[in-house]
Amino acid sequence: MRFTFTHPMHSHPYNPELITGSAVATLAAAAEAAGFDGFGFTDHPAPSQRWLQAGGHDAVDPFVAMGYAAARTTTLRLIPNLIVLPYRNPFIVAKAGATLDLLSDGRFTLTVGVGYLKSEFKALGVPFDERAQLFEEALEVIRGIWTTDDFTYQGRYFDAKGITAHPRPVSDPHPPIWIGGNTAAARARVTAHGDGWCPFAAPAALAQTARTAPMDAERLAAAVDDLRRRFDEAGRDFAALDIAFTNDEGGTPGCDDFNPDAYLAGVEKLAAIGVNWIQVGLPGDSLAHTLEAIDQFGRTVISALR
């Protein structure tokens, strides 16, 4: 089992001490030292005030911030959570991802989702109702330009002829592509395009807000079975697929009620389902508290497994 976490910029307003170049670098280095395998950031370039006041959170640019993390680490993977792919031209995403993969010596994972915030789509000038089709074409473009010289693509949204974009990523054949989402449509996209699947825990109310399907450990087991069937039908190797999920047993590291033994029991259950990456929640009230939680998790959970 491998562990990743998203920078704990969980709120609006956020604690500004968490968002400095030195803080990002310090968190990344501490995570690597504790045995974490991945670290990333969320993607909200234009959130609405209404969403922020309803429990949303602020964000930095994930590619820029992951560059800071890469510069202070040597093994930690850069795993955003996640890039809303329809927000950006795929050639721009491919260039940013290739650059980060190159400068980090092959440590970048492109994690992407369709997105759900109508107001953010509108602010960015992207047609919300066409986001699924944009997503599909963008994935084809990114894979193509990462692996092909003199690349030509003609779709509904993107039309390019004879494009060559160097330097390419150093990962072979390209950085892993993880696809988010809880729905059957998301699993179909993973089957067609993905190297990993990263659903998220969502009770019914949250699922409705995020325009996805409810998800918990029981539903996850059935969904993994469905994904395995899809891979078998497509002739793909399911054993090579990464699956990331959160562990809701044992509480949150750094909190008074965190129970490492219960957390480890939850890890075992998720591993039995087929999960091989766990997205770890960490407190974001102060830099010191986040660093304390990273150290605690490394000592009590990661060390127990390794």
N, C-alpha and C positions, 0 to 999 in steps of 0.2 A: 504494500500500500504506500502511495505517495501523497504528500500533503502540500496544498497551496493555499494562499489567502489573498484576499483583496484588500488593498490599502483601506484602513478603517475610517474613511471620510463618510460617516454614516448619516450625517445630519445637516440641517440648515438652521442656524449657522453652524459652521464647523470650528474646531479648535485650530487656529492658524499655526500653532507650533508644529502641527503634523505636516504642514505643506510648506516646507522650505527644501531647497536642494540638499542640505545636509541631513535633514530629517528623513527624507526619502532614502538617501544613501545609507543612513544609519539603520533604518528599519530593514532594508534589504540585506545588509551585511549581517545583522543580528539573526535574521531568519535563516540565512545560509549556514551560519555557525550553529544554529539550533537543530539543523537537519531538515528544514523545509526544502521542498523541491521546486516550488513555484511561487510567484508573486506578481500581482497585476493591479490594474485600475479599471474603474467603470468608465462609461462613455456617455456623457450628457453635455453636448456642446451648447445647447440652447433650451434649458429647462424653463418652464413657466413658473411665475411666482405662485400661482394657484397650486401647482403640483408640489412645489417646495414647502408651502405652508400646510399641505395635507400629509406631510410625512416624507417627502422626497429629500434629496440630498444634492449638494454641490459636487463638482467634479473638476479635475484637471484634464488636460489632453493626455490620453493614455500613452501614446507613442513617445511623446517628449519625456514624460515621467519615467517610463520604462527604460529610456536611455540613461537616465541618472542611476537607476537601479543596476543596470548592466555594467556601468563603469566601476562599481564598487564590489562586484561579485564575480565568481568564476564558474559556478555550477548551477546557480539558481536559474530556472526557466522563467521567461517573461511571458505571462499568461493573462491577457486582459479579460475582464469579466463584465461585459464583453463588448466587442466593437459592433455598433449598430450599422451593419453593412450598407443598407440603402441610403444612409446619410451622406456617403462619400462616393466619389468616382472610383471605380475599382482599380484603375491604373495608379491613382494616388495611394490607395491602400496598399497595393502591391509594392510600390516604390518605398513607402515607409516601412513595410514589413521586411522587405529584402534588405534595407539598410540596417534595421535593428538586428536581423539575423546575422548579417555580415559582421557588424561591430561587436556582437556578443559571442562570436564563434559558434553560431548555430544553436542558440538557446531560445529562439522565439517560437511560440505557438500562436497561430492566428485563431482566436475564438470569436465567433460571429453569431449574430442573431438578427431577426427580422425587425424588431422594435415594436413599440406599442403606444408611444405618447403622441397623440394626434397633434397637439400644440407644437411639439418639437419638430415634427415633420413639416408642419405649415411654416414655421419660422425659417426652416432650411430650404424651403421651396421644393420639397420632395412630395410627390403624390402619395398620400397615405394608403389609398385603396389599391395601389399598384406595387406596394412594397414587396410582396412575395415574388412577383415576376422580376423586379429589380434585383432582388437577392439572388435568384437563380442565375440570372445573366452575369451578375458580378462575380459569383463563384467560378463560373466558366472562364471569365476574363482573367481572374487572378491566377488560376492554375495555368492557363495558357501562357501568359506573359512571364511567369516564373520559370517555365520550362522550354520555351520556344523562341527562337530568333525569327525575324521576319513574320511576326504573328499577325494574322488577319482574323477579324471577328466581325460578324454582321448579325446584330440582333435588333430587337425592337427599341432598345434604349441606348445601346453602345455600338458604334460603327467605326472600326479601326482597320487600317490596311498597312501591312508591312512594318509593324512596330517591333523594334528590338530595344529592350530595356536592360542595360547592364549598369552596375554589377548585379549579378543574380544572387539569390540567397546561397549561403554555403551549405545549408541542409539539403540532403539528397533524398528524393528528387526535388523537394521543396519543404518549407516549414509545415509541420502538422496543422491541419485545419480541423478545429473542433466546432461543432454546430450546437447552438443552444435551442431551447424550446421543449415543451412538454407534450406536444401534440403528435398524432400519427403523421401529420405532414412534416414535422421536424424530423421524425425518424426516417421518413422517405428521403429527405435531403441528406441525412447522414449516410444512408445506404448509397446514394448516388454520388456524393461529393466528400464525405467526411472521413477523417482519421480519428475522430473522437466525438462523443456526445456528452453535453453538459446540461441536463435538465436541472430545475431548481425546485426546492420544496415550496409548495403553494397550496394552502387551504383554499376552500371554494371562493371566499371573498377576494383574496389576493389574485387568484387565477382569473377571476372576472375582470379585475382592474388591469392586469397584465395581458389580457386577451389570449390566454392560453388554457391548458387543461389543468385541473387540480393534480397535485403530485405529493405523495408521501412514500414511505418505504414499501408499503404493500402495493400501491399502484406502480411503483418503480419496478418491482419484481416482474409484474405482468408486462410492463413496457419493455423491459430488457428481453423477455422471452419473444415478444413481438419483433424486436430489432434483430435478434438472433435468427429468427425465421426469415426475415427480409434479406439478411446477409447470405444465408444459405441459398435462397432463391436466386440471388444475384451472383452467386459464385465467389463471394468475397470471404476473406478469412476473418471471422468474428473475433478470434483470439488476439488479433493484432489491434483491435479497437480499444481506445481509452474511453472510460466512462467515469465522469466526475459527478459527485453529489455531496450534499451536506450531511453531517451526522448530528441528529437532534438528541442523542442520549448523552448524559453526563454534564450538560450545561456548557457555558462559554468559558474558555480559558481566561484566567485573570480575574474571574468573579469569585466571590466567597463560597458559592455553592458548587464550584466546579469539582466533579468527581472523576478522576482519571480512570478508575477501574470501570465505571459505567460507560465512559467514553470508549474505552478499549473494547468493551462488549459490543457497543454499537458499531465499531469498526469491523469487528468480526462478522456481524450480521450483513453489513453492506458488502463485504468481500464475498460472502456466500452468494449474494445476488449477482455479482459481476462487476461491482465498482472497484476501480483500482486507483482513483484519485479522490481525495476528500477536500472539499472547500471548507476551510476552518474559519469560523467567526472569531473576531478579536475586538476588544473594547477600543473605542476611539475618543475617549474623553481627555486623554493626555498622552504625550509621547512616552513619558516614563511608564505609564500603566500599560501601554501597548508593548513596550519592550519587556516589561515584567511578564506579561502574558506569553510572549514568544518564548522567553526563557523557560517558563513553567511548562509550556506544552512540549518543548524539546526534551526536558528532563523527565517528564512523567508519562508522556505518550510515545513520542518518536523513539526515544532510547529504549523503551520497553519492547518495541517491535523490531529493533535492529540490534 
